[in-house]
Amino acid sequence: MTSARRLRDLLADDTRPLILPGAPNALSARVVEEAGFSAVYVSGAGLTNTFLGMPDLGLLSITELASHVAAMADAVDVPLVVDADTGFGNAINVQRTVRQLERAGAAAIQIEDQAMPKKCGHFAGKDVISAEEMVGKIKAALDARVDPDVAIIARTDVGATAGITEACDRAAQYLEAGADILFVEAPRSVEEMRQITTQVPGLHIANMVEGGLTPILRKDELAELGFAVALYANAAMRGAVVGMRNVLGHLAKHGDTRAADDLMISWRDRQDLVAKPLFDELEGRYAAKEDTK
């Protein structure tokens, strides 16, 4: 069974919403998988923050994104949901983006209707393209995928400029155009969240951004509202920064890490996480054998 098919089965499960943690690299994707989650979100913001050390302002290239997706797909067995921002251009660019990301291992590809250069969905100053142009991008994405199980996620950010009703109208248009999953970004209240799922049919993503514009709700509350996916795009990365600051603060204060074992993953645990025992076994399997004659 392909990862795309497995993701569709997860979305059809009665235990929705699917909790979808984000990961900015292969190591953090392994941590997400190790924690028992069934899929990983490849966060454009997280990747930009960790790889470039820059804010989520559309600075990442498709080549950089695809290389990270390929590494993550090689590291984990769970499906990858990939944030492709605006698709890196017009509808023709979107086709190339979808082909590259599908080859790299994406089970689902998210495209949004922001104008380039895009911004984080919870930043001020966003602008959007026309609904008609976005519909063209969705159709281009659908035509570009080789595996029909690869899901196309259509995100709208128009709520920031025209309100939630317009956002729902756009989501309905994107569903009609063939989008598999809908993502209305940054509703500002539970009432707006309920409006999304009651007015527009289909599978919906709720983006739980700590400190952002949308209320943070429990899984059961999101289920009651009718959301299919609860996205936690950068919770793991933000927690990792706290961990790095703690251990580096200890090192700066004490001049060593002898009493900081509880702040770090153990040596053995680290090697297990990156599958060193497997590579040791492979090395032995393929090593040249000495001629005993």
Secondary structure, 3 states (H helix, E strand, C coil): CCHHHHHHHHHCCCCCCEEEEEECCHHHHHHHHHCCCCCEEECHHHHHHHHHCCCCCCCCCHHHHHHHHHHHHHHCCCCEEEECCCCCCCHHHHHHHHHHHHHHCCCEEEEECECCCCCCCCCCCCCECCHHHHHHHHHHHHHHCCCCCCEEEEEECCHHHHCHHHHHHHHHHHHHHCCCEEEECCCCCHHHHHHHHHHCCCEEEEECCCCCCCCCCCHHHHHHHCCCEEEECCHHHHHHHHHHHHHHHHHHHHCCCCCCHHHCCCHHHHHHHCCHHHHHHHHHHHCCCCCCC
